[in-house]
Amino acid sequence: MSTVDRARLAELHDRERAAFSAARPRSRELAEQAAAHMPGGVPMSWMVKWPGDFPVFVEHAEGAHFTCVDGIDHVDLCLGDTGAMMGHSPAPTVEAVTRQLSRGITTMLPTEDAIAVSTGLAERFGLPYWQFTLTATDANRHAIRYARHLTGRSKVVVHNWCYHGSVDEAFATLGPDGSTVDRRSNIGAPVDTSETTRVVEFNDLEALERALAHGDVAAILVEPALTNIGIVLPDPGYNEGVRELATRYGALLVNDETHTICAGPGGYTGAHGLEPDLLVIGKSIGGGIPCGTFGFSRDIADRIARSVELEDIDVGGIGGTLAGNGLSMAAMKATLEHVMTAEAFAHMVPLADAWADGVQAGIDAVGADWHVTRLGARAEYNFSGRPSHDGQEAHDADDFELQQYLHLYALNRGILLTPFHNMALMSPATTAADVEAHTTMFGECLRELFAPAGPSAGPSGG
């Protein structure tokens, strides 16, 4: 837990909660209506975790801003937690989707766009074959199923405090004795995760080798840099070491680039020349339209073709009626070709650096024992004096009470951060003025939080 005056934090948090409620009467009214048929007044349960006493309802989102139903404009540094990383409703994607809507949304037959999308993904990530889903979670599930099928093995290795969507095998952490235990948030687990999973710490090749030495690991499912527990960067040579161990022990390596696509147009894999057997990505490549995909090597494709009978290809647990639908394909084609470009990242990455510099300046000004970590178009601060080396360190550095306050303080001044951790993401539409607004707000927030006790000022407006 961070070294802050908890009484002062509570006092400031109460002030911000009152200001939030006073400024958003329409959102409060809609939340009360919504609660009649949606628990917590939200369409998905995790949304109740946003800071404030009720959710903010969105009226309009475009580019790097959104306006809530109370007419407040917000700089959006969350961007749908990567779902809208390329900005809200990018024009080329909107045009392509609008055109496709009148031509058919889903037919269970391929469109020509699928050829362009798979070709473009192959060029970006270096894997020749691709299949499509509606979410990265589904893509991860399919990759794991194929890995088990092809290897005849049962176990999956994941990193401690990883996140791979709602994949059952990934809701596991390391117990005090190094065993695999269910993550405390694992709701309705079908089996004890120790039956399906081995957990190792990020940046620990020795632990990974011990996990593989049992000879029963089908897949190593990894983010090449951890993101959802806070950004944890790999040691030099770590990802290459994972690749070598996977090959040596006969496990398939699956890189989940759903969040690490922030590293560049080809994600962390493309930026660092990594060579996974399979690669998963979703969210951002459709410009906000639901989509997911997994790519794989020629060897994997050949092994699948030899081992899956045509008669059974539709009932083996790989697929989905809406997967590869025309609308998603049109969105992906337009986004990949015209929005998620090298030129876009050339704009986004320097802004992320400027955001990180501004946060670091705020931290330094008050002498807080915090740090900032950068990953391409993404940056994040955490409540420890040095970057985390693994998932456990990142988890232990968290402070939920403080985090909720900081997010609410920002929200009351018209700035949205990614919930549940302190990440900011840049889009092609993000501006230097957007970043500067956060820098100014963050500096004011820390000066007030770490100042000697006394009168405190309220929100300056959003």
N, C-alpha and C positions, 0 to 999 in steps of 0.2 A: 504494500500500500504506500502511496506517495507521501512525502513529507510536506503536508500542507496543514494549515490550521483547520481542523475538521469543523469546529464551531463556526468559523467564518465561512467555510465552504457551505455549510447548511444554511446560514443566513442569506448568503448571496443566491443560493439555489432557490430558496423560497421566494426571493424577490423576482427572480427570472421566471419562475412558474406563474406568478401573478401577472407579470407583464405579458407573458405569452398568451394567457387566457383573455386578458383585456383587449389585446390587439386582434383577436381572431374569433369574433362572435359567430360568424357564418360557419367556420370549420367546427366550432363547438356544437352548433345546431345540427349540422349534418352528421356529426359523430353520434349525437344522441338518437337521431333517426336510424342510423345504421345499426346501432346496437340492438334494435328490435329483432333483426334476423341474421346478424353476423356477430359472433362472440367478440367482445372488445370493440365492436363497431368497425372492424377491418376485414378485408377479403382474405387475408392470410394471417395466421396467428402471430407470426414474428413481428408484424407491424406494430403491435402494442408496445414494443420495446423502444420505439422512437422517443426522444425526450419530449417533455410536455405532457399535460394531463389528457390530451386527445390528439389524434393525428391531424396533420395539415392536409387539407383537401386541395388538389391541384385543379386550376381552371384552364391553364394553357401552358405548354412548354415548347420552347423553340431555341435551338442553338445551345448555349450554355446557361440559359436562364429559364425560370418558370415563374408564373404568377399564380398565387393561391386564390381561393374563392373570396378572400377578404381584400383582394386587390394589392397584395404586397408582392413586389418583385424580389426574386431571390437569385443570387449567384449560385449555380448548382455545381458543386465540386464533388458530389456523389455520382451523378450521371447514371442512376439506376444500378449502382455498384458494378459498373462496367457494361451493363446492358445498353446504355446510351453513351458509351465512351466516344463515339464519333459525333456526338451532339444530338439533341432532340430533333427528330424529323429532318434529317439532312435532305436537301432538295433532290439530289439524284435518286435517293431511295424512295422518297415520297412519289416522285414522278413514275418510277418503275412499278411500285406497288399499286398506284392508282390505275395505271394502264392494265396491270394484270387482273385487277378486281373485276373488270368487265369481260375478261377473257376466260375466267374460271379460277376458283380459289384452290380447290383440291379435286383431283380426279383419280388418284391411285395409279396414274400413268406418268411417265417422265415428260418434262418439257425440255426444249432446247437449252434453256438457261442452265440446266443441270450439267451440261457438258462444259460450259464456260466456267461455272463455279468449281467443279472438280479439277479442271485444268489449272485454274488460278491458285487453288489451294496446293496442288502438287508443286507448282513453281515456288510458292512461298516457303513451304515447310519441308520440301525434299522427299516427301512420301508419295508414291505414284497412284495409290488407290484410295477412294473415299466413299463413305456411306453416310447417310443423313438421318437426323433425328429431330426432335423438337426442342430438346434441352441438352446441355452438356452432361447433366446427371444421367440421362438416357444413354448418351454416347459412352460415358464411363462404364455404365452397367454392361453395355454390349461388348466393350473392349475386354472387360473382366471375363465375361462368358466365353468369348472366343479364346482368351488365354487359357482358361481351364480346359476347354474342349481340345485345344491343340496340344497342350502339354500333358494332359491327364493328371494334373495336380490340383490341389484344392485351395491352397493358401494364397493370400494377397499380402504384400508388404506395403505399409503406408508410413508416413512420417508422423511423429507425435504432434498433436494439435493441428493436423492438416485439415483441409476442407475440400471435398470433392462433390458438392451438392448433397443430395439425400441418398447417396450410395451407402447401403447397409454396412459394407465392410470397412468403411472409413470412419465410422463413429466409435472409434476405439482410441485409448490412450495408454501410456505406460503406467503400470502400477508402481508402488514404492519399491517392490522387489524386482522390477524389470519385466514383469509379466504383462500380457495384454489384458486390459479390462475395458468394460463398456464405458464410454464417455457418459458423464452424469446427465447429459441432455439427451441421451439416446431413448427416444420415445417408442415403446412397443417393439423392441428388438425381436426379430424372428428367431434368432439363436444367440447364444453368448458369442460375442465377437472373437473370443479366443479360439473358437472353432473354425473361423474363417480367415483370421487376420493375425499378422505379426506386426508390431509397432516398433519402429526404431527412431532414434533422434536424427534430425537433419544434421548434416555435416559430420556424421559418425560412420565412416566406412567400415570400421571394425565391427560395429554392431550390425551393420547390414550384412556383412559376410557371415556372421554367426547365424543370422536369421535365414540366410540362403543355404547354409551348410546342411540343414535338415533334409534337403532334397525334395521338398514338397511345395515349393513356391511356384505358382503359375505366373504371377505378374508382380512387378514393382510399379505401383501407381504413385506418381510424384508430380508436384509442381517443381520446376527447376529452380524456383525461388519461392519460399513460403510467402503467402500474402494475407490470408484471412485471419491469422492470429497477430497480424502486424507483419511488416516486411522483414523477412530473414534471408539475407543473401548467402549464396553458397561460397564456401572456401574455394580458393583457386584449385582447380582440378577435381572438385567434388563430383560434378555431374559426369565428367569423363570417367571417374572411378566407379560411379554407379553403373555406367554403361559396360565397363569391363567386367564387373562382378556379375551383372545380369547374363552376359554372354558365357562366362566361365561356368555358371551354375545352371544354365538352361532355363532361366526365367525370361519372360518378355517384359520389356521396358515400355511403360505407357507414360508419356508426358502430357499432363493436363495444363493446357495453355489458356484456359478460360479467362484468367486474370493476368497472367504474365504476358499476354499479347501486348500489354503496355510497353514492353521492351522494344518494340519495333514492328514493322509490317509483317515479319515472319516470327513474331514472338521471341521469347528467350531462346528457343530452339534455333531459329534462323539467325539471330544476332550473334550466337556463340557457336554455331556450327555443330550442334548436338545431333545425335543419331538414334532416336528412339525407334522401337519396332512399331509402335502405334502412337498416335497423337490425337488428343481431344481438344475441341474448342467449341464455344457456343456464344450466346449473348451478343457480343459486339459486332460480329460479322454480318448480322442481319439488320443493323441500323435500328434495332429496337423491335423488329418483328421476330417472334419466337423461332429459334433455329438452333441446331447443334449438329456436329459432324465429328466423325473419327476417320483418320487416315491410317494407312498401314503399308508395309513394305511389300515388294513383289513376292518375297518368300512366304509371308503371311497369307497373301491372296492365293497363292498356289496351294498352300496347305489346306486352306478353307475349301477351295474348289474340289480338292481330292477327297475331303472327309465329310462333306455335308451333302446328303442326297437331295436331288431336285424335289422329290415328293415331300420332303420334310422342311424345305427351306423357309416355309411361312409359319411354322409352328414350333420353332426351336427356342424362342425367347429373344430373337433379334428382329426388331422392326417396330411397327406402329402404323396404324391406318393413315395418319396425317403426316407421317415422316416423308420428307422430300416433296411436300406439296408445292404447287406452282407459285403461290404467294411468297413463301419463304425463299424459294429459289430466285425469284425476281429480286427480292430484297437483298439477298446475299450477292448476287451478280453486280447490282448497282453499287452496293457498299464497298465491295472488294475492289472494283475497277475504278471508282470515281471518288470515294471518300476516304477509305483506309489506305492512304497512299504514303509513299516515302516523304512527299512534300508535307503532308499533314503532320507526320511525326517530327519533321524538322521544325514545325511551329510549336508542337505540344511539349516536346522534351525540354527546351529552354524555359518554358513557362513553369514546368514542374520544378526545375532547378531554382527559378526565381522564388517560387512558393516556399521551397525548402530553405532557401537563404533567409527569407523573411521570418519564417518560424524560428530558425536558429538564432536570428538577431533578437527576437522576443524572449527566447529562453535565456540567452546570454545576458540580456539587460537586467533580469531579475535573479540571475544565478541559480536557476532551477536545475536540478540534476536529471535532466531529460535529454533525449537525443532525437535526431531526424535521420531517416533512412530514405534513399532514393532508388527508384527502379523505373527508368525510362520516363514515361508520361505520368508516373504515379509517385507520390511521396507520402510519408507518414511520420508522425511523431509518437514517441512512446515514453513512459514514465520511468526510465532508467538512464543512468549516466553514459551508457555505451550501447552500441548496437547488439541486439540479441544474436547469439550464435546458434541457437536451436529453438524448437517450438516451446520447450518448457520454460526457458528463460523469457521468451516473449510473453507467454501466459502469466508467469509470475510477476512481470512488470506491470500488468494491467491494474486498473483501479476503476471499477465500474461507476462508483459514485462520482468521482472526479470527471470521468469521461462524459457522463450524462450532463453534468453541469456545463462543461466546455461546449458540448454540442448545442445545448439549449441557449447558451449565451450567444453563440454564432447565429443560430436560427432566429433569435430575436433581433438580430441586426442584418437579417436578409442574406445569410450565407448557410448553405446546406453542405455538411460533411457526410461521408459515408457512415452509416450507423454502426454501432457495436465495435468500432475501432476508429482510429483517427487519421483516416486516409483521405487524400485529395487526389482527384483525377482530372487531367486536362483534356479538352476536346479541341478539334479544329476551330471551334467557334469561341473558345475561351480567349480572353484578352488580358493584356498587361494590367488594365484597370481592374479586372476581376481579381487578379492575384493581389494587387496592391490593396484592394478592399479587405481581403483576408489578413494581410500583413498588419494593417492598421488596427483591425478589430482584435487580432490575436495579441498584439502588444498591449493594447488597452486592457484586455482581459487579464493578462498575467500581472500587469502592474497593480491592478485592483486586488487580484487574488492574493498576491504575495506582499501587499502593502501592510503596514501596521494597522491594527484595528481602528476604525473610525467611520465617519459617514461614507456611504457608498452611493455612487451615481447609478441611475437606472439606464435602460437601453436608450441609445441615441436615435433610434428609429430604424426601420427596414426599408 
